Amino acid sequence: MTKVRLAKSEESRMEGLMDPSALEGMEDDPRAMGRMMRKMKKEVGEEMPPEFDDVVDRLEAGQSPEDIESAMPDLGADAGSEDGV
C-alpha cells in the first residue's frame, strides 16, 4: 500500500493550529504553549529569528512568559518595523 499525502492550504493549517479547544488553559501551561509554538513554526515553514527558539525552549522547560520577558527585556523591541526603528 502506498502512502497518500494531502496538501493543505496555509490558511487551513493555521485554522487547525488555532483551534480554540487546543488553546484553552494554555496561559497556565508554558510547556503546552511552547509545544504549540514549535508546531506552528513547523507548519508555517518560515525562518524565525533565533530568539524564537530560545523562547520556545524556555517555555518547554516550564519558564513562565513573564519570567522570559524579564530575562529577555529586548525581546520584540523592533517588532512592527522592518528597519528596526
C-alpha positions in Angstrom: 0.0 0.0 0.0 1.4 3.4 -0.9 1.2 6.5 1.3 -1.1 9.3 0.3 -0.3 12.9 1.2 -2.9 15.6 1.3 -1.9 19.1 0.5 -3.4 21.7 2.8 -3.6 25.4 2.2 -1.7 27.6 4.6 -5.0 29.0 5.8 -6.4 25.6 6.7 -3.1 24.6 8.5 -3.3 27.8 10.6 -7.0 27.3 11.4 -6.1 23.8 12.7 -3.5 25.2 14.9 -5.7 27.9 16.3 -8.5 25.5 17.4 -10.0 27.2 20.5 -10.2 23.9 22.4 -6.5 23.4 21.9 -5.7 26.9 23.2 -7.8 26.5 26.4 -5.7 26.8 29.5 -2.5 27.5 27.5 -1.7 30.6 29.5 -1.4 28.4 32.6 0.8 25.8 31.0 4.0 27.2 29.5 5.1 23.7 28.3 1.9 23.4 26.2 2.4 26.9 24.9 6.0 26.0 23.8 4.8 22.8 22.1 2.1 24.8 20.2 4.6 27.4 19.1 7.1 24.8 17.9 4.3 23.1 15.9 3.2 26.4 14.5 6.8 27.2 13.4 6.9 23.8 11.6 3.5 24.3 9.9 4.4 27.8 8.7 7.7 26.7 7.4 9.3 30.2 7.6 12.6 31.1 9.1 12.2 32.6 12.6 14.7 34.7 14.5 17.0 32.8 16.9 15.2 34.4 19.8 12.0 32.4 18.8 13.7 29.1 19.5 15.2 30.4 22.8 11.7 31.5 23.9 10.2 28.1 22.9 13.0 26.2 24.7 12.3 28.2 27.8 8.6 27.6 27.7 9.1 23.9 27.1 11.3 23.9 30.2 8.4 25.4 32.2 9.5 29.0 32.4 6.6 31.4 32.5 6.1 34.1 29.8 6.6 36.7 32.5 9.9 35.3 33.6 11.0 35.1 29.9 10.1 38.7 29.4 12.1 39.7 32.5 15.1 37.7 31.4 15.0 38.9 27.8 14.0 42.6 28.0 14.9 43.4 24.4 12.7 40.7 23.1 10.4 42.2 20.4 11.9 45.6 20.7 12.0 46.0 16.9 8.6 44.2 16.3 6.3 46.0 13.9 9.0 47.8 12.0 11.1 46.3 9.2 14.0 48.6 9.7 14.3 48.2 13.5 13.4 51.8 14.2 
